[in-house]
Amino acid sequence: MLADGETFEGVAVGFRPPNGVATGEVVFNTSLAGYQEILTDPSYAGQIITFTYPHIGNYGVNERDDEAGAPRCRGVIVRDLTRRPSNWRATDDIGGFLARHEIAGIGGIDTRRLTRHIRRAGAIPGAFGTADRDTLLAAAQADGGTDGRDLTSLVTTPEPYTIGPDDATLYVVAYDFGIKRSILDRLVRSGCQVEVVPAGTTGAEVLARAPDGVFLSNGPGDPAAVTSARDGVAQLLGNVPVFGICLGHQIMSLALGAETFKLRFGHHGGNHPVRHLSTGRVEITSQNHNYAVDADTLPEGSVVTHLNLNDGDVEGIRSEHLRAFSVQYHPEAGPGPHDARYLFEEFTQLMRAG
C-alpha cells in the first residue's frame, strides 16, 4: 500500500520481517539488467526498489557483483522473481540472496501500473507485507521518506581504509557517502591509491593528508541535510582538485552556494540521455538520484557542463578556477553503459596538472 491508499496485491518473497511489514520511499528503476548491483547500491538506503523489467533474477547472483557489503534498500517489488537462475557465474538465486541479507520483497505486482502511479504522484512512502490493510496504510503514512534526512551515516565507513597499490602515482582521498565498489575500482585502474574516509571527516582533516585530489561519492538521502559534508567540501574547494558523482555532485554544488530540489520521481535506470554541452555529444548514462541542482542558483564562475535530455535537469557542473567538477550520473556504470568513463581520466589529468 502506498501512503495515498493505492493498493497492490502480490506474493511475499525473500525475507519475512518479524512484524510482517516493510516500509520505505517507493521508487522505480528501468534497467534491464544489473539487478544485483542496483540492490547493493548504498544510494537506495531508505527506499523500496520497484523493478520495471518483468523478470528479475534470471542469471542469479554472485559475490563479485556486489557494490557494497550488503544491500541498504528497505525492500524490493517485482513482477516475476526467477526461481531457477541460469548462468555459469551464479552462486545463489535472488530469493536466497534477499533472505540472507534480510531484505523483504513482494512479487506478482503489476509494476507497470505502479510505475505509472509513481510518475503521476511522485516518489511516495509505501509499505508491504502480511499485515492487514489498516496496519500497512498506517505504516506507509508514518514513513517520512527521504526528505530532510541525512542517510549517509547509515552507509558510510566507520573508519578510514586504503585500497590500491603503494606505488600508485596519485593519492586520492574519497569521501564515503555510500561509495560503490565499481567507483573505487575505476579510480584504482586510473592509477590512484585511494584512502576512503567517513562522511563526517572535516576539510581540514582531509587537507592534512595532502592528497593529489579529493573524490566525493554517491550516497542516499537529501543532500541539503548533509550539512557537515557541505561545510567540509567548502574548505577543500580551491585548495585541491575535486571530483564528485551523484550525491557528491549535489554536495559540491551546495558548498559552492547553489541549492538543490527534489525531483518528482527521480532518475533511476541505465539509459538516460545526457548532452555534453561543450562537444554536443550525447551520452547514454546510468543514474540513481531523487534530487537535482538548481542551475539558476549556481554562483558566478561555475558553469553547467551536462544536461539531461529527458527533462533538462543539470547533469554536470565545473568551476575552472577552483579545479572542481562533478556529474549527477554514474560514469563508472555498474550497471549501465560506459559512455562517460572519460571523466575519470579528466580527474587524473586535473590532479597531474597541479
Secondary structure as GFF3:
##gff-version 3
##sequence-region A 1 354
A	DSSP	beta_strand	11	14	.	.	.	ID=ss1
A	DSSP	beta_strand	21	29	.	.	.	ID=ss2
A	DSSP	alpha_helix	35	39	.	.	.	ID=ss3
A	DSSP	three_ten_helix	42	44	.	.	.	ID=ss4
A	DSSP	beta_strand	47	51	.	.	.	ID=ss5
A	DSSP	beta_strand	55	56	.	.	.	ID=ss6
A	DSSP	three_ten_helix	63	65	.	.	.	ID=ss7
A	DSSP	beta_strand	75	77	.	.	.	ID=ss8
A	DSSP	beta_strand	80	81	.	.	.	ID=ss9
A	DSSP	alpha_helix	94	100	.	.	.	ID=ss10
A	DSSP	beta_strand	104	107	.	.	.	ID=ss11
A	DSSP	alpha_helix	111	121	.	.	.	ID=ss12
A	DSSP	beta_strand	124	129	.	.	.	ID=ss13
A	DSSP	alpha_helix	133	142	.	.	.	ID=ss14
A	DSSP	alpha_helix	152	155	.	.	.	ID=ss15
A	DSSP	beta_strand	161	163	.	.	.	ID=ss16
A	DSSP	beta_strand	170	176	.	.	.	ID=ss17
A	DSSP	alpha_helix	181	189	.	.	.	ID=ss18
A	DSSP	beta_strand	192	198	.	.	.	ID=ss19
A	DSSP	alpha_helix	203	207	.	.	.	ID=ss20
A	DSSP	beta_strand	213	216	.	.	.	ID=ss21
A	DSSP	three_ten_helix	223	225	.	.	.	ID=ss22
A	DSSP	alpha_helix	227	236	.	.	.	ID=ss23
A	DSSP	beta_strand	242	245	.	.	.	ID=ss24
A	DSSP	alpha_helix	247	256	.	.	.	ID=ss25
A	DSSP	beta_strand	260	276	.	.	.	ID=ss26
A	DSSP	beta_strand	281	293	.	.	.	ID=ss27
A	DSSP	three_ten_helix	295	297	.	.	.	ID=ss28
A	DSSP	beta_strand	303	308	.	.	.	ID=ss29
A	DSSP	beta_strand	314	319	.	.	.	ID=ss30
A	DSSP	three_ten_helix	320	322	.	.	.	ID=ss31
A	DSSP	beta_strand	324	327	.	.	.	ID=ss32
A	DSSP	alpha_helix	342	352	.	.	.	ID=ss33
###
